[in-house]
């Protein structure tokens, strides 16, 4: 591979052109990285990241059709292809103007016939990754280990009934943490796609949950042992590939972490497409995780509500991005997490420029969401209405309820003195109308 090989020839660095027309799709019309909103640059509020697996390893194949995406970097031996892919990715990052990327260990380098060979492959390719990071300033938002694709993990990794398999998963995570430290990753993600069950008849749920908790504790201990300064994240998903996944949704994971005393060491990486698969609204798990101080990062994508599987589409809905950014602003930002585009172009979108168009559109959608959220918060209309709605808890008996000092006897005495409460409108339509004003 020539040192100066260009994979996206003819595509310059993507400019910000706010006056561009609707057909101008190779420029940002809303994302202005240096623009300051509420005392922070837009790029620092959004902290965009490109995911490696969909954008550079994806083939367009699905259960009903063969590969449609034939990429110029997929040439040569597996290791040669891995290095070409990495160079193509960094060209893409720099032309797009994104400062972070994410990857699975097995996206970065091919798996060998032994753990030792796999680790050697990973060392060699991440040497190049580190060199490219130093040259471009692009950083790793998070690393994760693929503990679901290989047949050894068909019955789970951390929850596998065979300790031999669990040990292999542990060895793989150990190396993953080493790589995270080597590359300066700001987060490390656990997604348990096989941590669950297909049949309850052959499953000891209590044992598997305890083993999973102990697996996380081992990872935490090793992270601290090697001095890795990053945030640990768990990514919920209710199903697929398992019939039932233990990390079902945000509240399931929060409950699990609190039960096993891990809540101060882990936060959540929320993927809205997973949230809707769990039967919740797009923003539900982001809001719930944030309410408990557990929102660490977001895999920014969307699904098709009419489908029952994970489609990993690029997020283009301004309502959704506004709700997400309102929550992020209200909690003070996502750092050290970010907005990672765990999204793929449709298998019919086969041109290389489609990768750019998809990311640009999603980045603009979140930039618009950010601006909308800032206006909502600065205007304070909705905030003031919500505050007024709960105003009875700012004094008297309500204040005691809020402080946790009220008693049931006081509840009874209050009703005897004040009688039946009046019915108060929730004004839902008013809130929705006001919200739509900003969209």
Steps between C-alpha positions, in 0.01 A plus 500: 500500500646834399551737789298773329217277375169688507182300544251787479649679202323815392338556840655795687465583869129557560429875535240687702274684254189625683358653184515181295189376325302178555689312231840585648562192711880499519521789747383582850212745508452495877805338663751775569767339719639828640166667574454567873167416664445541873871550554618193311599427141254301295758228442546466877127466568461240224831308515424312179655161436506267198456129563751275327294184452208635296686764302816307409425131561139490384426313178130573452415132535183407687323167576334516159771641278871491425762773522421826318777725637833432333756729660841584348681437830398134512795368301794272578548268795280546809776700670571709190130571467480596869773760456350637179164524675657695785662749262168545317325559833739774607469667162123497554524633857717793399295593192179480704655700785413250775740466792400157636448143385390173661578137424473135604827314539412266213410792269848639537694180433408150381458223754775240488492126557615552860460776758872571470471552124192720541683716752803526274279613211333758724835632622626544145193681367459721808864607461386652171186639664708676763724646228196630309346641818819693571510632144137613486399574858205258470435311824324182613164571663464139605622146446294186542560127459301285261375229736209389286601412140734203541327159538667453841268771630174355366385429859636824639834638615485624861183292552611186317430173687855384414772673705749428221308737273467760773877483550557565128271802521695625801829463316357690204374784721840517673662565163224743408571705811871498419421633151269765648788625712744487210274712278380736774134394478271718708243222557469121486165342409345163585214386277365158592333384183521136610456570872146373540303194397301341221335242727433537871494119533879464473591825677592577862429872493625580852832324437552672165428845644745443785768381258443808282538729802821323600626532143446876516679511835801322346505755217480786750786356707722461195415850374616642832804273514637628168409862573250533217320833541177449313130471566344152496165475322230235459274516196141375548307305239189289560541229237675401177687278480369360832130451554548682830812700580582570866595862422141555384476878541641785706306419815591130480869587481480760776324250724762235421789737574348616828423142609861394451657821633639611164303822449789729589731336245280470190271724299279426200554531127148548366407405145151635414435223245539254788269714713220482245550124468423485873164667432601845623503837326819614327617723785380280788823330606706816452268687736483215753876443506562872541247524783710252697831666406586196288499635143858463379479497120255461211513275195321745275280312259138419435284210390183455300207492747310266269777237514587271790876491463809716532538692173772746615396787275650849508296735723328770294192584713532850651245432774708210625832684485349797684375282786838326525696824502267661755575213738874519430513876562299466820750251640794722403621307194609147410876521555690269505228331294366627171260452212623194314337424168432129543325515166542358152410614152223299339621204296367680194722806571810366331699813406789610721352849521193348665711447814564873510142598418364279780738635765456862387121470515509347849751756628284782368195341663673501838630854447141611440392303806768673706392845386135417569580367845703811585206722403257290703721520808592867462138607440401303810130473410475121530737495798287759677179310430649177637626682810155645561341158454703364793485819709298336779819319600687825570336571837307347788414133481629480142844615612501230767413239235785628287740484795383150595383604847122476454292227664173327410343651813580845363345400166179407681493820709556710189202342320276537808580871502502569123257246360487372141773628263385686191550350155777685315556476125828348384497733195676240283388655173624840614845359574510322165392815314767708670764234429401494132556877483874431536517221242 
